[in-house]
Amino acid sequence: MGFEDLTGTFSVADIVMSIGLSFILAIIIGFVYRWTHRGVSYSQTFVHTLVILAMIVSVVMLIVGSNIARAFALVGALSIIRFRNAIKETRDVGFIFFAMAIGMATGTRFYTLAAVATGAISGATILMERFNMFKLDVRSQILKIQIPAGVDYSTLFDDVFLRYTSQSELVSAESIRAGALTELMYTVRLKGSAKPYELIHDLQVLTAGQKVTVLTGCDQTDL
């Protein structure tokens, strides 16, 4: 029984160029991700995964080549992979597709396209971060208030909200501590002169000293 090595369909130089270029361009993507990242959920392993992903996709594209049957076989084989970790930020999905696209370009030997695309997309990402584009300049907070069970909260905080907020809305009410407390969640927009610690103090007077939490910068925080 004979064995046939199909590696000869592309040269060693093609392999080195494809994988090497995908590595270099993915390193650039990783640095761009780190430079433009906001929030507290930065993960070094995620950046490593971006680099590895670009290289793997490059190898996959070399394997597939122009063989449709081989492409369908790889799709079936890779479909068994399941990811259990949730993506915390929507921009992370964009970087995943960014790395995959560069890997596909280098794997199909569109080297110039891969380099130009990396520069253009990275430049656009840095530009948006540098000038803070599309920011909605509002002072919105998430407010969590715990009160004893059975207390009528429908108008309890109206006076405090009138003093400190320009907008408030009840989002949820939940029974906690085996029914001993009720936790209320509001979205509020503080007035320009309002201080969060003053709001907390006045609310605690009405809640018999129960816990009051103000989450500021909620668009930058993983909740």
N, C-alpha and C positions, 0 to 999 in steps of 0.2 A: 504494500500500500504506500503510495507516494504522498509527500507533503509539499504544499506549495506556499512559499512565503510571498505575500502580496506587498511587502514593504517597498519593493522596488518600484511601485507605481509613483513614489516621490523620493527624492534624494535625501541623504542625511542633512545636507545644507538646508533643504526645505523644512525639515523637522526642527533643526536648531533655530532657524530664523523664526519659525512660527511660534514655538514655545518661548524662545528668548524674548521676542518682541512683545508677546502677550504678558510676560512677566514684567518687563520694564514699564509698559503702559499701565498695567494694573497697579504697580507701585505708585505711579503718578495719581491714579484714581484714589488710592488709599490715602495719600497725603492730602488730596483735595477734600476727601471726606473728613479727615481729622481737622483740617483748617476751618472748615465751614460748619462743623458740628456744633449744635446748641443743646442745652438741656443737660441732664445728669446721667443719661443712659449710654454713654460712650463705652464701646466694647472693643478691645484690641483684637479679640478673636474674630469679631465680625469683619474687621479690616483684613485680617489674615485670610479669612474665607473668601473675600472678594478677589484677592490675588490668586488663590488656589483655584477658584471658580473660573476665572478668565483662562488660566492655563489648561484646565480640564476641558473646557468647551473648545479650546483650540485643538486639543488632541482629538476630541470627538469629531470635529469637522474634518480633520485629516483622515480619520477612519471612514467617515461617511463618503467623502468625496462627492461624486456625482451618481452614486449607486442608490437608487430609490429603495430597493429591497433592504439594503443595509441600514438606511435611515429609519425605516419602519421597525426593524429589529431592535435598534437602539432605543427608539421611543418606548417600545414595549418593555425593554429591560430597565430603563430608567424610571418607568412609571411606578415601580414598586417602592421607590424612595418616598419616605414621609418625613415631614419636618414638624416637630412638636413645639418648637419655640415660636411664640407669636412675634410678629414684627411690631416693634414699639412705635416706630415713626414711619410715616408714609414715604419720606425721602429715602429711607433705607431701601425700599422696594425699587426706587429709581436707580440707586447705585448698583443694586443686584443686576438689573437689566443692562445697565451701563457696562458692567464687567462682562456679562454674557455676550453683549453685542461686539465688544472689542475682541473677545475670544473667538467669536464666529468669523470676524473679519480677518484676523490673523490666521485662523485655521483654514480659511478658503484662499489665503495668500493675497488678500487685498491689503497689502502692507501700508501703502500710502493713505488709503481710506481710513485704516485703523488709527494711524498717527494723527491725521488731520481731525478726525472725529474726536479723539481724546483731547486734543488741544482746544477744539471749539466748545465741546460740552463742559470741560473743566473751566475754561475761561468764563462761560456763561454762569456757571455755578458760583464761582468766586465773585463775579461782578454782582450777582443778586445778593450775595452775603455782604459784600463790601458796602453797598449802598442801601442795604436793608429794604430791598424792594418789596412792595405789596404788604407792608406792615399796616395793620389796622390799629391806629393809636387810640385805644380805649383802655380805661382802667377797670377791667372786669375781674371779679374775684368769685371764688366759690366759697360759700359760707356754710359751715356745719354747726348746728346748734343742738345740744341735748337738753331735754326738759323732762321733768317727772311725767310719768304716764297719766293720762286723764286730764291734763291741762289743755284748755282751749287756746290754741295757738293761732287761730285765724286772724285775729287783730292784735295779738299780744305785742308784737314788735313794730307796729305801724309808726309810732312816734319816733322810735330810734332810727328806723329806716328813713323817715322823713328828714331827720337831722343830718344823717351821714351819707345817704345814697341818693342818686338821681334816678335809679331804676333798681327794682328788686322783683324777683319772681321765685315762687316756691317750685322746686323741681321734684322733690320726693319727700315722703314721710315714712319712717321705718321704725318698727318696734324692736328694741334691743334690750340686752341684759335681762333676758327671760321675761320681757314685758314690763320691767320696772321703769324703763326710760323710753322716750320717743326721740329719734334722731331726725332732724329736719335738714334738708339741703336746699340752699337758695343760690341763685346766681344774682350777684349785686354789682352795681357800678358805683364806686365811691366818688363823692364830690371832690373837687380839686383840693380843698383845704382839709378834707377828712383824714384822720389818722387811724390805721387799723387797730392800734392798741386802745384807743378811746372807744371805738366801736365794740371791741371785745369786752371792755370794762362795763359799759352800759348794758350790754346784752346779758352779762352774768348777773347783774342786779335783778333782772327779770326771770332768770332761769334758776334761781336759788343756788348760784355758784356752780352749776353744772358746766361741763366742758363746752367751749366755743372755739372753733377753728376757722381761721381765714386763710385760704390758699391763694396767694398772689402769684402772678406770672404763670397762670395755669396752662397757657399755650406753650410754655417751655418746660413743663414738668410732666413726668410720666406718672399718671394717677392710677 
